[in-house]
Amino acid sequence: MNYDPKYGPNAQTSEQRAYVLQQMQAANPARYNKISAYVTRLFARYVAGELSWTQVQAMRFAAEPLALRTGNPEA
């Protein structure tokens, strides 16, 4: 396995990326419990190694209104 700096030292394999995502979701469930199908697909692409987390966040930011990103319907 070659080291890819875009994933960081603890997210080099699909299994590691899935674990990182699981830990993020567990740490802040309110932020992740109402994600769209589009974001779910982005997460799957991250786990598969197609996208870095930075790319996922940029694509999510560009596609979703502020209310969905923050979980605040007033935003």
BELWO-V745133 format. One record per pair of residues at least 6 apart in sequence whose ideal C-beta (glycine too) atoms are under 6 Angstrom apart, sorted by the first residue. I is the first residue (numbers start at 0). J is the second residue. D is the distance in Angstrom with one decimal. If there is no record, write none. Layout:
I;J;D
I;J;D
//
This chain:
5;51;4.1
10;16;4.7
10;19;4.9
13;46;5.5
16;45;6.0
16;46;4.8
17;46;4.9
20;42;5.9
24;31;4.3
29;70;5.6
37;62;6.0
38;59;5.5
41;55;4.7
41;58;5.8
44;50;4.6
45;55;4.9
65;74;4.4
66;72;5.1
66;74;4.8
//
